[in-house]
Each structure stands twice: as structure tokens, then as C-alpha cells.
Amino acid sequence: MTVAGLAATFGSGAMTNSIDEIEYTDLILATGTNTTENHPIIGAKVKRAVRRHGTKLIVIDPRRIDLVKYADIWLRQKPGTDVAVINGLMNVILAEGLEDKPYIAERTEGFDALKAMVARYTPEYVERISGVPAEDLKKAARMYAAAKRASILYAMGITQHISGTDNVKSCANLSMLCGNVGIEGGGVNPLRGQNNVQGACDMGALPNVYPAYQQVANDDVRRKFEAAWGASLSPKPGLTIMEMMAAAGQGKIKALYIMGENPLLSDPDLHHVKKELEKLDLLVVQDIFMTETAAIADVVLPAASFAEKDGTFSNTERRVQRVRKALEPPGEAKTDWEVICGISNAFGYPMNYASAKEIFEEAASVTPSYAGITYKRIDKEGIQWPCPTHEHKGTRFLHKDKFSRGLGLFSAIEYIPPAELPDQDYPFLMTTGRVLYHYHTGTMTRRSKGPSERYPTSLVEINPADAEKLNIADGQTVVVASRRGEVEAKAQLTEKSAPGTIFMNFHFTDTPVNLLTNPALDPIGKIPEYKVCAVKLQAA
Amino acid sequence: MEKKVTLTIDGQEVSVNPGQTVLEAARSLGIYIPTLCHYANTTNVGACRVCVVEVENARSLVASCCMPVSPGMVVRTNTPAVRAAQKMIIELLWSSGDHNCLTCEQNGACELQNLIYWLKIDKPRFPIEPPGHALDESNTMITRDLNKCVLCGRCIRACNEIQVNEVLDFSMRGSYAKVGPAFDTDYIDSSCVFCGECLQVCPTGAITFKQAKFAGRPWELEKVRTTCAYCGVGCQMDLYIKDNKIVKVMGNREYGQPNEGSLCVKGRFAMDFVSHPDRLKKPLIRANKKEDFKEVSWDEAFKFIGDKLKAIKTEYGADSVAGLASARCTNEENYLFQKFMRAGVGTNNVDHCARL
């Protein structure tokens, strides 16, 4: 996943460049991002770059997404073959001597191992793995290498694989190979899918790090936080979300406190997750709706929505922006921070804050990258971290002149196939994601009239040729089954899906697609392989 | 640096970059020239002619939004000829549409209405003859009343040049001209993705926020700037509030990055959930999974959780407790959550759905 992959390569796990740079760069390589549906405002900037500023666009995606219409070159790889495709691009660049030699010599390490490894990934070899025609691969490689400034955009299509961390590192390899990291308009830019996923990571809502990615296992760091928080702290890194679920199933986790998440629709292999959660002695869910997860909890706490509280979100480009209270919460609902304080006080660890601002000030005091940010400074415009002092203007792009870790680290990465591929019993490859009109588990968008009117029910995108073979008509209900479960959805016949591949979204309770998905994890990022599993389908 | 161009506007000398327009030069001096079709960062089309000015030695009045500056140019923005032309244009626009402010949602926020007032026009000299277009009320998000359209083309440029959705264009000609998706369909039957940029830029009541109709007059609404709660772009937006409800959501160009005033369908039209009757309103507890939830006070809920967590920690150790923070909540809340798990409970078992 992003944080692990980019942190290992550059020393910092975040979007390297800024959103506004995308519109004015020379080339955009978009891979594993259906930008116009999942980040429409960035999608608009990509389209403006192409239509109005002459920017070249390379799309690498198994689906015929909207951006394909705007692309100079579209590489349609088989899902899960990203590492092979990127290695292939690097093979061509190196074979033709198009790499940025001074940059590689001065700013990076590990190049020789990379060069030796990609030598095998000739365009012809990559074509056999990925289905991308060798000639197209060559054209794309030359175009990428020729651009003075090239920005790589990616999202969950890169990370949600068992090779997710590898995929991220491969993107970083390609970018460094042509000297694109540390320059305006360049970089490796993960588009974060949730409003504050960057901030949650920055604030240490991760099992191995405190705020600002300071390691819990580091003695000096831990002592600093022990002093700041007046408590003795555990040096042992905690469990990730998927590990927590498994530990709950084994009886090792007895209590789970969930704030604003809905794993019972978002996690893979849902049947299993439900059984695991039901074994807990205490499940506390704090949310704005009675979600699927809240419905099986012991305690449900009503939370305020974003419109009912003050605070900050950090966007995908590391920009810390204000959230302002516009409404009173309904009934007795409280802001999440007030609830945490209430629980903490009842538990015996006193927490007393008068406002979100006071919490922010404490957080900034232990988060070096946020140290210079105050509510006053971000009243009119957000500031991009790192912002170490009150005089610092914030940072538009990272790794200028020097990487956070010193030298940029090339990683020689071999292609590994997805964990579960189609076979005789389950002949179709299913990939999952979001659609424009809905968001994540749909608790918000399904309760909004407009989006629900435009996209009222879950659709399964099937190539017309496949549909014909299976006698499935557009709009007909189909049953999709994997080794783990089955769901029903309406067929949408579309060229967006390649033959042999179907796409489904996970927004609808009635079509819980994550009953089907494969919980196989990336070994480092612990991200499940939502983007590839084997299924069969038939008319209902 | 390119050489500056010096010109005179209303007797004041000004130097601007070559290629800038007379309108931009005038604005840099703080001189007001009315506009209607002009919309910054889109093509200047000179469609409405409201921005006309007198330029010495020019054959006729010129549209300042399209006129590049040239050295020594002498411009006058407020002569009788300019005002007469502007009045004529506005009266023609007024009379060729159904501009009934009594029932219009944009009353008080309408650029045509403001221009009529600014030019001190009592009523148009021409008979009012609306074109009689059918309303597009085909969807729950955007209402289109082409009888209030002044054919400025801002929505077309917003759709094609800002959002690049390439849905809207002019069709027909002359007095039959109108704006819409291909094949003259309603929005719901077109490839429109309901970003709402068209209603954001519409200067009149031709394209409006459907759910805001009869929900509050512009001057009754409180405007609160905040950050969108959907994807990671972090769009800056204004929530328009009345009676503790979100009436509508608009972008605001003044806020700059990251979204420069644009929004998408979710940010603009997917906020119904905030005031949805399904919202949780009271803490709920059940003694075991077979029972139904019972409403309790916050104090009871806190005590129940606190006692239970203490007992579990005592019996099984701190690492038998885990917490999921949230990519939906604020930085402050995530900070506090992990602090509670680490410093309070004593475990690093804290994560969130970054991976999902």
C-alpha cells in the first residue's frame, strides 16, 4: 500500500506533488485510477490538461474508463499484471537509453539491481503476461521518457492487490528512472479515496506508528510520547484491521471499539468477518447511521456528521483544511471527539478538551510535520505539510533536491500473479471499485435522492460478447458467485469491461460484493486483493 | 518580462501585460464594467455585449471582454452611448424571457436582476415574449427553465472547459437558439454527470438547485465554508443553511485550491444524508445479542463501556482490546482516538480503513 511502498522508496508515504500541478504538467500517466468517477475534480484537471494545455495522457487500466477517451495511449492490461507492465516500460526506456542518467547517479541507489531485473521484461514477454501489445508498450515508454515533467497518478487499482506494495514501488521506480520525483509537475501521486485517510494516517491511526509516522518500536520516540501523554506505552506494534478480525475470531481480541467505519460491508469475505465480530465480548460502534456493523454491536453511539463539527481534514495532497460546524447534530448525537473523551474518562484516563482547536494544538505539538499549522493560519487557505514552523509556508512538492530518506531507493520487483485467477469452475475475473454516484459502503449516498435516482441499484458490468454467450440481457438480474459466496445484481452490458472480466461496486447492502472478494493480503501493506478474484455468473 | 502596454481608461493611465483585455485592465483600476457572459478562466466569447465600451477611433462600441489592449488606447466606460447600448441589450434580454422575479429562486442573487437595477430600467420598451420552452424537471438535482436563459453560454463553457464533461452546447439558431445536451434531451436522459457546474455559473434562474426551491430565499440562508466529506480531494464548499438544514451546496472560486470553485455530484447533491430521519439520535445498549437495543443516557453508555473495557483489560491484558479509527473523522478525532488506545488502554491495536 501507499504508505509502506512510498515510505520505503522515498522516505515519505504521501502524494509527492500538488493537485494544481496536474493541470500544467507535460504528461500524465494514470494507472489504477478511474479518476473521473472517484476523484471527479482531479479528473476534470486531467481532462483540462489534455484538452486545453496539450498535456499527453497515458492510461493503463483494464477497464475502458472515461479517461480512455482523452488518452494518447491506452494500455489495457489483464488485472493484476501491473508490475509486469511497468517493468516492461522500464525495459524499453533502458534498452533505448532514455533514462535520466545524471539523476539516477546523483539521487538514487539500487539502480544496478533494477536494471538487471527488468532486462527480462522485454515487450514481447510482457505482452504474454499482460496482454498489452508490445508496440503499444514501446510507444508509451518513449512518450513517458520524452516528457520533461511527468506525473504518475494512481489509486486503489494499484494498491488493492496482493502485490499492492510492489505495484506502488514499481510506479516509484518508473518515476525515478526518468528523474520525475522532486520536480514541479512530476511525482508519484496516490489519490486517496476518503476525505481524511491522509489525516488519519498522519495522526497515527495505524498500528505501528504514532503521529507523523514515528515508530512505536523506537525507544526514543516512545519516551517522547510517554512524557507528552503521561502514560507508559507499549513498544509492540499492534494489529492491522484484517489481523484484528482474525484475532477476534480466535478469541484473542475481546473488545473492539469502532469509530465511523463499516467493516461489515467494506471488508473482504464478509461471512467470515461477521462470525469473527460476533465472538467479541464487547463491540462498540460509533456512527451516524445504524450501519451493518452497528446492527451487530453491543453498544451503538450516535455521532455528529462532518457538517456538525469543527476540526480539520488533510486531503490527498497533504493540505490541512478546516471543517466548520454548520448545523446542530440531531437528537443527542455528539461529536466523535466528545465521545472519545467520555469513554476515556469513564475508563480512567482523564481527557478534557474545550474544543477541537485545543486538540489540534496538542496534536501539532507532537506531530513535527504539522508543527507550524494553526487554525488561524488555515482559516482562508489550507497548508500542505511538512510545515515545521509558524513561518514555514508549507510544501507543494516533496523530495526537492533530496529525498526524505536521503537517496531514492530503486526496488527490483518481480511480477507475481494474483492469488486467485479464473479457472474452469469460476471462469470470470471480477474486479471491484466505486462508481461516480456512490461512495464506499453507500451509507451517505444511498440516503441522498439525486445520486440514488441516477444509480439506484447495483450493476454488474459485463462485456456484451460474454453476455451473449451466457444469454444475459441488459438489465437482467444475474447471480455472481465465487468460492466464498454469491450475490445478485442487474447486468449492464458494456465495452468498459474486457471480455472475461466483470466489474462490480461495493456500495449496496443488497448486493454485498465483499461476500465474493478474496481476503488474500499484500504481505507488507496488509491490503486485501479486492481487484482480482475468480467468479462465475448466470442469469437468475 | 514582456513589455507592458499602457492605455487610458476613463482618464486614468494603466499599464498591463500584452494580451490582456480592456475588461481586465479596467478591473485592475477598480473600474466597474458590467458583464454577463464573461466567466474567468473560460474562453471570452463576447456573446452578450453588456461589457461594451467606447474606444477612440474605433468604428463602433467594442466588447471589452474580448478586446485586447493596445498601446495608447483611449477607453471610456461610462458615456451615454455605452449606457444606452447596455440598456438596450438588457431590455432585449429581459423582454425575450420569462423573468418573473416573484417566483424565481434566484431573486436577490440574479445577475440580470442586478444589471436591470444598476442600469435603472423600470421596464423594457419591448413586449415580453418568452420562448415557451418546456421545463426540465426530469431529475431531483437540477431544474432547467430555458425561458429564463439569456444565452450567455456560461453553462456551456463550464461544462466543456471547466469540468470537460462535454455535454452541453447550443442548438438551433437565431431566436430559436437554446442550450442543452445532444439531441435536445432532458438532463436525466443525457450523458450529464450532474456535477452542477452549470447551475453554479448560471447568472439567472435558468439552471437552479432543485431541492433548494421554496427552501429559503438567498438572503435568509446562512453560508458556512467547510471541506467536503467524500473523497480525498478536499473540495472547499459553502453549505447554505436554514432552520438547521442544508438547503444547497455551492463551490466558491474565492477559496482557490484544490477545487477552484468546482464540485462533483457527491459534494453538491449527496448531502441529504445529514438530515436523514435514519440518523442515530441516542446511545443504544443491549445486554446480549438476542435482545433489542435499549436507549440509554450518555452517562450510562460511557460507564458501561468504561467498566467493560477495564474488566477485559484486567482479565486478558491491554492487547485484547482493539480500535478502528476512521478516515471519515477529523484529524483531531483520529489523534484523540489513537491517544486513547495507546495511552489509555495501553495497546497499539489501532488502525482504520486506509487499506479498503
Interface residues (C-beta under 8 A of the other chain):
Chain A: M1 T2 V3 S18 I19 D20 T36 N38 H39 P40 I41 I42 A44 K47 R48 R51 R52 Y70 T159 Q160 L191 R192 G193 Q194 N195 N196 V197 Q198 G199 A200 C201 D202 M203 G204 A205 L206 P207 N208 Y210 P211 V216 F225 W229 G230 A231 S232 L233 S234 K236 P237 G238 L239 T240 I241 M242 M244 A247 A248 K252 I253 K254 A255 L256 Y257 I258 M259 G260 E261 P263 S266 D267 E278 D281 L282 V284 D287 I288 F289 M290 A294 I296 D298 V299 V300 L301 P302 A303 S305 F306 A307 E308 K309 G311 T312 F313 S314 N315 T316 E317 R319 V320 Q321 R322 V323 R324 K325 A326 L327 E328 P330 G331 E332 A333 K334 T335 D336 W337 I340 C341 G342 I343 S344 N345 A346 F347 G348 Y349 M351 Y353 A356 I359 F360 E362 A363 T367 K380 E381 G382 L436 Y437 Y439 T443 M444 T445 R447 S448 K449 G450 P451 E453 R454 G525 K526 I527 P528 Y530
Chain B: N139 T140 M141 E161 I162 Q163 V164 I188 V193 F194 C195 Q211 E222 V224 R225 T226 T227 C228 A229 Y230 C231 G232 V233 G234 C235 Q236 L239 I241 N244 K245 I246 Y255 G256 Q257 P258 N259 S262 L263 C264 V265 K266 F269 A270 M271 D272 F273 V274 S275 H276 D278 R279 L280 K281 K282 P283 L284 I285 R286 K289 F293 W298 A301 F302 K303 F304 I305 G306 D307 K308 L309 K310 I312 Y316 A318 D319 S320 V321 A322 G323 L324 A325 S326 A327 R328 C329 T330 N331 E332 E333 N334 Y335 L336 F337 Q338 K339 F340 M341 R342 A343 G344 V345 G346 T347 N348 N349 V350 D351 H352 C353 A354 R355 L356
